Amino acid sequence: MGSIPLELGYSSSLQDIDFSYNLLNGSVPVSVWNLCDNNKLVSFRVHGNLLSGSIPKPGLPNASCANLTVLDFGRNLFTGVVSDFITGFTGLKEFDVTENKLFGLVPEGLSRLGLEKLNLSYNNFSGVLPDFGGSRFGVVVRTVVCAFKHLMKMMMMMVICSVFC
């Protein structure tokens, strides 16, 4: 057991971070978004740990993390809402927050990203799922997995495809 050090965000060369299944606890330091400077960060995975608190927002407004393609916070203990800042990560292809304690609305802006995989299952989201369908947004979403505990008692799985590659 251990935590993610604050100093991680001050590395000058990290591009691909995978801390999955390491029994990490505590929160994700905001400094991790410093790795977006100069668009170096490509993937950030902390799947299957004991991390808690909210998903941290970047310290600087309009942080884009333009080259970030994978963001995986799944199977942790995160609470709160999925903030709109995620929708500014325009290069994002995979976003996973499965099995946390997140709630509220799914950000509408997620439907405008070029996501290929979106996993929102086993949280406490409510409201209407944004329209990820087809060409209206120019988005191809290969897999969307959702479980809205307030809307349904069983897991709802949607596969929205306009093109299989």
Number of C-alpha atoms within 10 A of each C-alpha: 9 11 16 17 13 12 10 16 18 13 11 12 9 15 16 13 15 12 14 17 14 15 16 21 16 16 18 21 18 14 18 22 21 21 21 21 14 11 14 18 23 20 18 20 18 23 24 20 21 21 26 17 14 17 21 17 18 19 12 9 8 10 17 20 24 18 18 23 20 21 22 20 24 24 22 23 20 24 17 14 17 21 15 14 16 21 18 17 20 18 18 24 17 20 22 20 23 23 21 22 20 23 18 14 16 20 16 15 15 21 21 18 23 19 23 18 19 22 19 22 24 21 21 21 23 16 12 11 14 14 13 24 16 14 9 9 13 13 18 22 24 18 17 21 18 20 22 21 17 12 13 10 9 11 13 14 13 11 12 16 16 13 9 7 4
